Amino acid sequence: MVRSHLRFALLLTSLVSARGQVQILHGPTEFLGRDASVKQLTASARGSLERGDLEGARSILERVLSREERNKQARLALTDVLRRMKRWRDAADQAQILVQQYPSDTEPVYLLALIAMQRGDPHTARELTGDCVARGDNRPEVYKVLALSDYLLHDKANFESKIESILRKNPRDAEAQYLLARYLFEEKRYGEALNRFHTVVAIQPDHYKAYYYSGLIYNANGDRENAQTAWMTSIGIVERKQAVYGWPFADLGRALSDAGETDQAIEWTSRGVRNDPACPKTYYEHARAIFQRRPEPEVKRALLEAIRLDPGYADAYYMLGRYYKKVGEDQAGDQILDRFRDLKAHPVPSPYGLPRQ
């Protein structure tokens, strides 16, 4: 199993704390004119968020704040929306306004730490969460970001001690259990990691990522049956929750392809591409399964998409070179294989922080 650089997917569904929780009222979401009240606007913003319409929610929340500049809940919600839209600078600007309006409140500082982490700046994230702790903010979510910052800055001892401290206080914190399991997985402590992933799903049975990683460990240990069961469980949850997560589809497809069950492999990888069209591995495994049958044009299309999404995907270049050779396009094949050899000599980390195969 290839060790990748750990890029935990922060589980940020609870962005704001109980004392600063965004309260957007339920209500009708029909078109609102200029005379709509703040209560109507916040209800409409809630409706937009429930539909996944981040742009609509952003526009409505900005209308609320144009009327009530110090509406803390609306600004917290707007900061969250902008963060989810990956508009980091705008999200940080809103959090800075909160810092100025509520200087004694650590919640905006915590939000800035989250934004820094998502922008790939663990130094700033650690500094900001350290400030929260120094000011008496001992919430578990603060310690999680602080711990993750430690890990990304290669301070593994502090990371593990902080997560263990959180779990001593609350062993049923599924997020903390998952972060520790991912850490153990990346450290190749697979037995301990598997136990932690089992703990995660015992606490939170619909944690599809924990099932996915359990499947990776089972597969590495040669336990094909349990690996496939774990991946299919993960997929079942993903599809039921309408989540976007293509990795279990890709790995299940690869396992089936390796077992000679090509048609089933293609079926699962096709579902993975539909579920998560931004995941390069689903395209690669889809192409690989088809190529085992014959060099169809779909192989080329899928590999080109995998490379577009992940330009450092050496194995995708290799297979594409083989495809060109197989269909008689030798010059194109030679060029692609030269690129493959260059990437092998000078690897480019995956932007997704997970093993490419």
Summary of the structure (lengths in Angstrom):
residues: 357
radius of gyration: 23.0
end to end distance: 8.2
largest distance: 69.2
contacts: 1159
relative contact order: 0.06
helix: 70%
strand: 0%
